[in-house]
Amino acid sequence: MTEQNVSLEQQIEALTEENQKLRQVIESKDHELNSTLRLVTAGESVAMIVHEVLNPITSIMSRLQYLVDEESDFQLLKLIIHEWQKEYNQSGLDGLINSFRKCVEDSDTPLLVEDLDNLVKGVDVTDQSLEFFLKQLKRVILIINNLRELSRVESSVESIDIKSPILMVRELMEHGLEKRHMTMVLDLQHQSNIMIDENELVQVLHNLAKNGMQAMEKNGEIRITTRQTPERMEIRVIDNGPGVPAEIAQKIFGSRFTTKGKREGTGLGLTFSQRMMQKYKGDIELENPGGNGEGATFLCWLPLKSS
């Protein structure tokens, strides 16, 4: 074998060895990239679910704030019981009974009747609030359970009338709207049911309605309508705020895009909502981009239940 052949073989061996080293580096980098992508995906999923957990918690805090407000029915209930106790301690049972017989100022209604009416109202309001808290805490538990599963979220899909989740959204937003002197109007024109997880639809519609509320000035209005076509169910969430400017209309469903400050939004609500609707073969669309002061209309549509 000539020296030239030996040199050529050595070069081939060296190149082969170098090629193997490069393959190992590529495989290592590919593994690192896949690991990074998995972490990014998991992190985004966690961020989305944490964002959703904040919605029912915020609603609970709003309702609790109402209960501890000095003018709430619950505080009136406490005041009445306190006054009864004070009268009994000062004048005994006879004094308490005599005070019950007194009439309310500028009225023929005995004080006891007025107090009992207020007590019943206060107990009813408190009972409604407790039921509301229970529903919202169940939502929190459901979302946290989904977080534990991450990529294997199991939904409780069933046939529902979409009126039910829409009414829940109105209840969730009741105090926030009242605080801002806003109203919510419902126009529900449908007959058929749809197949979906009701809690997930509540999350989607709540996201859209809350975005509308935050975009409007005082005395604004949110309107939720339903319309049925032969193929699908359409839900529109409409506000009369400034609208969505055309230059950002294509970006609003992108992950982490937001026009709010850090304390007000994460930019995940619309992303999460659209993915949720697409999971059920539906979608969300902004029907009127332009930001011309005529508000924003978001169309959510879902296929009708197969017969």
Salt bridges, closest charged atoms under 4 A:
GLU17 OE2 - LYS21 NZ 3.81
GLU44 OE1 - ARG275 NH2 3.27
GLU52 OE2 - HIS51 ND1 2.93
ASP73 OD1 - LYS121 NZ 3.96
GLU131 OE2 - LYS135 NZ 3.96
GLU149 OE1 - ARG152 NH2 3.46
ASP161 OD1 - HIS190 NE2 2.67
GLU174 OE1 - ARG63 NH2 3.95
GLU200 OE2 - LYS279 NZ 3.18
GLU221 OE2 - ARG223 NH2 3.37
GLU234 OE1 - ARG227 NH1 2.90
GLU234 OE2 - ARG232 NH2 2.91
GLU234 OE1 - ARG236 NH1 2.99
GLU287 OE1 - ARG236 NE 2.94
